[in-house]
């Protein structure tokens, strides 16, 4: 039982209101202000570094763009202060300083953006296959010319089979695609309609569209490198909705230039954002979006629901959901 709850002589539970540092904005404040645990919510000043936490605060709600990009390489003296739980809005922890995870418990926003990201993936696949913007008619001379591709019958490869990978697979099935998946953990039993791949090399050799949805860890950095790209079909369309460093970006540009694969849709890059003179912005075979695949839909509501459920558990001294695992790095 944590320091949030204690049992009185009568056996009833009593609670001390959590002191919550909110770096997620007024919408999140509105979602938890009436929580039964009576949280004392402190809105973190935007002009103060996010790691400057006042004494007595035991909960931190944060996201990478709250100012963590300016964090020092070494942990601040006294960190994590009185914090007992940090909840991040992001799925990954890689955009935070490594010392953030020295808090007793860190939980993530795993799964809250799965639906909009899966929709982004399917939009990218449809855009590649149908090419409606390239097939526009500008006059009678264009009538009846050209043809469209098809999604039906194509094979999609998904590297990473968490909430995002599963959401992509569900939508791919609706379009009549076959699905092949590479996952970190062993398959305990077959899943209907899904083929498994033993390696990224096997996966890239056998698919028309390859979706990268793996967490960014020391083991997945440059998972897609020159050797892997050399195995791709020349018609392959690569989609990255994970992190930029999953791909060796220089190797990707070379592969596109030499026709080793057909196209790439990238929502993430390495570094991020790229320098203004980076050729990735103007490459004719790349569709580049500014890390927005997570947006749209009900992500904010789902994040609020996740935080409320974890606040329930925290106040009761129960286990929290989606805890960051230091061994797995996600």
Backbone torsions as a table, in degrees:
resi	resn	phi	psi	omega
1	UNK	NA	130.6	-176.4
2	UNK	-83.2	-178.7	-175.3
3	UNK	-76.1	4.6	178.6
4	UNK	-82.6	-19.6	-173.8
5	UNK	-137.9	151.4	175.9
6	UNK	-148.6	158.2	-178.2
7	UNK	-103.4	128.3	178.9
8	UNK	-78.9	175.3	-179.7
9	UNK	-62.3	-29.5	179.1
10	UNK	-77.4	-8.5	179.8
11	UNK	95.7	-7.5	179.5
12	UNK	-77.6	151.8	177.5
13	UNK	-86.8	136.9	170.8
14	UNK	-118.8	154.0	-172.9
15	UNK	-128.1	144.8	168.7
16	UNK	-98.9	129.6	-177.1
17	UNK	-61.4	131.0	177.4
18	UNK	-68.2	145.5	174.7
19	UNK	-98.8	111.1	-169.7
20	UNK	-109.2	125.3	172.0
21	UNK	-92.5	116.7	-175.0
22	UNK	-102.1	114.0	174.8
23	UNK	-113.1	16.7	-176.5
24	UNK	-107.5	4.6	172.0
25	UNK	93.9	175.4	-173.6
26	UNK	-66.6	-30.0	-179.9
27	UNK	-63.5	-42.0	178.4
28	UNK	-68.8	-40.1	176.1
29	UNK	-54.7	-46.8	-179.5
30	UNK	-61.1	-30.2	-177.9
31	UNK	-74.7	-27.8	-174.3
32	UNK	-113.7	-5.7	-173.1
33	UNK	-61.4	-30.7	-179.5
34	UNK	-100.3	18.0	179.1
35	UNK	-60.2	144.7	-175.0
36	UNK	-60.5	-21.5	-179.8
37	UNK	-77.9	-1.8	178.8
38	UNK	55.4	57.0	-177.9
39	UNK	-65.4	142.8	171.0
40	UNK	-93.4	109.2	-172.4
41	UNK	-100.1	126.5	176.5
42	UNK	-114.4	115.8	177.5
43	UNK	-77.8	119.2	-175.1
44	UNK	-68.7	128.0	178.7
45	UNK	-61.1	134.7	-176.9
46	UNK	-68.4	-18.8	179.6
47	UNK	-91.9	6.4	179.7
48	UNK	-110.8	136.5	177.7
49	UNK	-54.2	140.5	-174.4
50	UNK	-65.8	-17.8	-179.1
51	UNK	-89.1	-2.6	176.4
52	UNK	-87.3	89.8	-173.9
53	UNK	-102.5	129.3	-179.5
54	UNK	-68.1	152.9	178.3
55	UNK	-60.2	143.3	176.9
56	UNK	93.2	-15.9	178.2
57	UNK	-76.0	129.4	-177.6
58	UNK	-112.5	-10.3	179.7
59	UNK	-129.5	135.1	176.2
60	UNK	-124.2	125.1	174.3
61	UNK	-108.7	119.9	-170.5
62	UNK	-148.3	172.5	174.4
63	UNK	-145.9	159.8	-175.8
64	UNK	-56.6	-40.3	-175.6
65	UNK	-83.1	18.7	173.1
66	UNK	-80.3	3.5	179.9
67	UNK	117.8	6.8	-177.2
68	UNK	-69.3	-18.5	178.6
69	UNK	-62.9	-18.0	178.7
70	UNK	-98.3	8.7	-175.7
71	UNK	-66.6	145.4	177.0
72	UNK	-67.8	155.6	-179.2
73	UNK	-68.2	-31.9	179.0
74	UNK	-103.0	149.2	-174.9
75	UNK	-67.2	143.5	177.4
76	UNK	-63.0	149.7	179.1
77	UNK	-58.9	128.2	177.8
78	UNK	92.0	-11.9	180.0
79	UNK	-59.0	138.0	8.2
80	UNK	-93.7	27.6	177.2
81	UNK	56.0	-127.7	-179.3
82	UNK	-98.6	9.0	-178.5
83	UNK	-65.4	135.5	175.7
84	UNK	-114.6	-18.6	-178.1
85	UNK	-151.0	130.6	172.5
86	UNK	-117.8	127.1	175.1
87	UNK	-110.2	122.9	177.7
88	UNK	-102.3	149.5	176.2
89	UNK	-78.7	-21.2	-176.3
90	UNK	-88.0	156.5	175.5
91	UNK	-74.0	-43.5	-178.0
92	UNK	-94.3	158.6	178.2
93	UNK	-105.3	-4.9	-171.3
94	UNK	-65.5	-19.5	-179.9
95	UNK	-87.8	-1.1	175.7
96	UNK	-99.9	161.0	172.1
97	UNK	-63.9	149.1	-175.0
98	UNK	-60.4	-28.9	-176.6
99	UNK	-76.1	-7.6	176.3
100	UNK	-56.4	-36.0	-174.1
101	UNK	-77.7	5.7	174.5
102	UNK	-77.6	-7.8	172.8
103	UNK	-64.9	152.1	-177.8
104	UNK	-54.2	-42.4	179.6
105	UNK	-139.1	132.2	172.9
106	UNK	-123.8	125.8	176.8
107	UNK	-116.5	155.4	-172.8
108	UNK	-117.9	169.9	176.9
109	UNK	-90.1	34.0	-175.8
110	UNK	-52.9	125.3	173.3
111	UNK	92.3	-13.8	-173.2
112	UNK	-69.6	-25.5	-178.6
113	UNK	-107.4	14.4	-175.0
114	UNK	-60.1	-42.5	-175.8
115	UNK	-67.9	-52.2	178.3
116	UNK	-62.0	-34.0	178.3
117	UNK	-68.0	-40.5	177.1
118	UNK	-63.7	-38.5	176.2
119	UNK	-63.5	-40.0	176.3
120	UNK	-58.8	-45.6	-179.7
121	UNK	-59.9	-47.1	-179.0
122	UNK	-66.7	-35.7	175.8
123	UNK	-62.4	-40.3	179.0
124	UNK	-64.8	-41.5	179.7
125	UNK	-65.2	-45.5	179.6
126	UNK	-64.0	-40.2	178.7
127	UNK	-62.8	-40.0	179.6
128	UNK	-67.1	-43.7	-175.6
129	UNK	-77.2	-40.2	-173.2
130	UNK	-90.3	-34.6	176.6
131	UNK	48.8	50.0	-177.1
132	UNK	-61.8	-36.2	-179.3
133	UNK	-66.5	-30.5	177.6
134	UNK	-79.7	-19.7	-175.4
135	UNK	-101.6	12.5	179.8
136	UNK	-64.4	143.1	176.9
137	UNK	-95.8	130.7	-179.8
138	UNK	-110.5	1.7	178.4
139	UNK	177.6	176.4	-177.2
140	UNK	-62.9	-26.2	-179.8
141	UNK	-65.2	-20.7	-178.8
142	UNK	-90.9	-4.9	-172.5
143	UNK	-68.2	131.3	176.7
144	UNK	81.3	1.1	-178.6
145	UNK	-92.4	150.0	175.9
146	UNK	78.5	174.7	178.5
147	UNK	-151.8	165.9	-178.8
148	UNK	-108.6	152.5	174.2
149	UNK	-82.0	-176.7	-177.8
150	UNK	-136.4	143.8	173.7
151	UNK	-86.4	-33.9	-177.4
152	UNK	-56.9	130.1	176.9
153	UNK	86.8	-8.2	178.2
154	UNK	-79.1	159.1	-179.4
155	UNK	-109.3	129.3	177.1
156	UNK	-106.5	132.8	174.8
157	UNK	-104.5	135.2	-178.7
158	UNK	-123.8	115.6	175.7
159	UNK	-94.1	107.7	-173.8
160	UNK	106.5	121.9	-174.0
161	UNK	-128.3	49.4	171.5
162	UNK	-87.1	-149.5	-176.6
163	UNK	-63.1	-37.5	179.6
164	UNK	-69.5	-48.1	179.7
165	UNK	-58.1	-41.4	179.6
166	UNK	-67.4	-39.0	178.9
167	UNK	-65.4	-37.3	176.2
168	UNK	-64.9	-46.1	-178.5
169	UNK	-60.0	-42.4	179.7
170	UNK	-58.2	-42.5	-178.6
171	UNK	-75.6	-33.5	177.7
172	UNK	-64.2	-39.5	177.7
173	UNK	-59.3	-39.3	-179.1
174	UNK	-61.0	-33.0	-179.6
175	UNK	-87.9	6.3	177.4
176	UNK	77.6	23.8	177.5
177	UNK	-89.2	153.7	169.5
178	UNK	-93.5	153.8	-171.1
179	UNK	-126.7	130.6	174.8
180	UNK	-127.1	136.2	-169.3
181	UNK	-129.3	140.5	169.3
182	UNK	-112.8	124.4	179.0
183	UNK	-130.4	157.6	-177.7
184	UNK	-70.1	-47.7	-176.2
185	UNK	-85.6	155.7	-179.4
186	UNK	-68.6	149.7	176.3
187	UNK	-77.6	118.5	179.2
188	UNK	-73.4	-33.5	175.9
189	UNK	-156.1	153.9	-178.6
190	UNK	-61.4	146.0	174.0
191	UNK	-105.9	133.8	-174.8
192	UNK	-54.1	127.4	174.7
193	UNK	81.1	-3.3	-175.6
194	UNK	-111.6	126.8	173.1
195	UNK	-92.3	150.7	179.1
196	UNK	-109.0	146.9	176.3
197	UNK	-112.2	144.7	-178.2
198	UNK	-86.4	-18.2	-176.5
199	UNK	-156.9	164.3	176.3
200	UNK	-66.5	-30.6	177.6
201	UNK	-63.6	-46.3	178.2
202	UNK	-62.2	-41.2	-176.8
203	UNK	-64.3	-46.9	-174.5
204	UNK	-69.2	-26.5	179.7
205	UNK	-71.3	-19.1	-164.4
206	UNK	-120.2	13.2	-174.2
207	UNK	-131.3	160.7	176.6
208	UNK	-93.8	-32.2	177.5
209	UNK	-130.6	128.3	179.5
210	UNK	-115.1	120.2	-179.5
211	UNK	-105.2	126.8	176.7
212	UNK	-98.5	115.0	-178.9
213	UNK	-135.0	30.4	-179.5
214	UNK	-88.4	153.0	175.0
215	UNK	-70.0	152.1	178.0
216	UNK	-83.2	110.9	178.9
217	UNK	-134.9	176.3	177.2
218	UNK	-62.9	-25.5	-178.2
219	UNK	-85.8	-18.9	-178.0
220	UNK	-103.6	-3.9	175.8
221	UNK	-60.4	126.5	-176.7
222	UNK	55.0	35.8	172.5
223	UNK	-55.0	-39.5	175.7
224	UNK	-100.2	102.6	-176.5
225	UNK	-121.8	-172.0	-176.1
226	UNK	-60.2	-40.3	-179.1
227	UNK	-65.2	-42.5	179.5
228	UNK	-65.9	-44.9	-178.8
229	UNK	-63.2	-28.9	179.8
230	UNK	-66.3	-17.3	-178.9
231	UNK	-91.2	-6.9	-175.3
232	UNK	-72.0	152.2	168.7
233	UNK	-66.2	149.1	179.2
234	UNK	-67.0	-14.2	178.8
235	UNK	-96.3	5.8	-173.9
236	UNK	-67.0	140.2	171.6
237	UNK	-112.7	119.5	-177.2
238	UNK	-102.4	132.0	-179.1
239	UNK	-125.4	125.2	179.6
240	UNK	-117.9	111.9	174.9
241	UNK	-117.8	17.3	-177.3
242	UNK	-97.6	-98.7	175.5
243	UNK	-138.1	150.9	-177.2
244	UNK	-60.1	-35.9	-174.4
245	UNK	-75.1	-2.7	172.9
246	UNK	-65.0	-28.4	-178.6
247	UNK	-108.2	139.4	165.7
248	UNK	-75.4	100.7	-170.0
249	UNK	-64.7	-38.0	178.0
250	UNK	-63.5	-41.1	178.3
251	UNK	-65.5	-36.5	178.0
252	UNK	-63.4	-45.9	179.6
253	UNK	-61.0	-41.4	178.2
254	UNK	-63.5	-42.4	-179.0
255	UNK	-63.8	-39.2	177.4
256	UNK	-67.9	-41.1	-179.4
257	UNK	-64.1	-34.2	-176.1
258	UNK	-96.1	4.6	177.8
259	UNK	77.4	17.8	178.5
260	UNK	-69.3	-25.1	171.7
261	UNK	-147.7	165.2	-167.4
262	UNK	-86.6	-39.4	-172.5
263	UNK	-165.4	164.8	175.1
264	UNK	-141.5	137.8	170.3
265	UNK	-113.3	119.3	-172.8
266	UNK	-123.8	125.5	173.0
267	UNK	-103.1	-6.5	-178.5
268	UNK	-137.9	153.5	-178.2
269	UNK	-141.1	172.8	176.9
270	UNK	-137.8	107.2	2.4
271	UNK	-78.4	178.4	-178.4
272	UNK	-134.0	121.5	-3.7
273	UNK	-78.0	161.0	175.8
274	UNK	-67.6	157.6	174.0
275	UNK	-61.9	152.6	-175.6
276	UNK	-60.1	-25.5	-179.6
277	UNK	-94.2	9.1	179.4
278	UNK	-68.2	130.1	-178.5
279	UNK	-64.0	-12.5	-179.2
280	UNK	-61.7	-28.1	-179.0
281	UNK	-68.1	-32.0	-171.4
282	UNK	-112.4	5.2	-176.1
283	UNK	-66.9	128.6	-174.8
284	UNK	-67.1	-17.5	-178.8
285	UNK	-101.9	8.1	-177.8
286	UNK	-118.0	130.5	166.2
287	UNK	-103.2	116.1	-174.8
288	UNK	-114.1	126.0	174.5
289	UNK	-118.7	151.9	-170.4
290	UNK	-86.4	60.1	176.7
291	UNK	54.5	56.5	-178.4
292	UNK	-125.8	8.0	-177.6
293	UNK	-61.7	-23.4	-179.0
294	UNK	-75.8	-16.3	-169.5
295	UNK	-83.2	163.9	-177.9
296	UNK	90.1	168.5	176.8
297	UNK	72.5	-149.5	-172.1
298	UNK	-108.9	29.6	-176.4
299	UNK	-58.8	-43.2	-178.6
300	UNK	-63.1	-42.3	179.3
301	UNK	-65.8	-42.2	180.0
302	UNK	-65.1	-37.1	177.2
303	UNK	-65.4	-44.2	177.8
304	UNK	-58.9	-44.1	179.2
305	UNK	-61.2	-41.3	-179.9
306	UNK	-64.2	-42.7	-179.0
307	UNK	-66.5	-41.1	178.7
308	UNK	-62.5	-42.4	178.5
309	UNK	-63.0	-40.8	178.7
310	UNK	-71.1	-33.6	176.8
311	UNK	-66.2	-38.7	173.3
312	UNK	-55.4	-51.1	-177.5
313	UNK	-64.0	-42.9	-178.7
314	UNK	-60.8	-46.5	-177.9
315	UNK	-65.8	-27.9	-179.8
316	UNK	-90.5	-6.7	-177.3
317	UNK	78.5	20.7	-179.9
318	UNK	-94.9	171.7	-179.5
319	UNK	-69.8	139.7	178.2
320	UNK	-88.9	159.7	-179.2
321	UNK	-97.0	151.9	175.2
322	UNK	59.7	48.7	178.4
323	UNK	-76.0	135.2	176.5
324	UNK	-66.4	132.6	-178.6
325	UNK	-106.2	112.5	-177.3
326	UNK	-62.5	-34.5	-179.2
327	UNK	-66.7	-40.6	-178.9
328	UNK	-84.6	-20.2	-178.3
329	UNK	71.3	23.9	171.9
330	UNK	-160.8	NA	NA
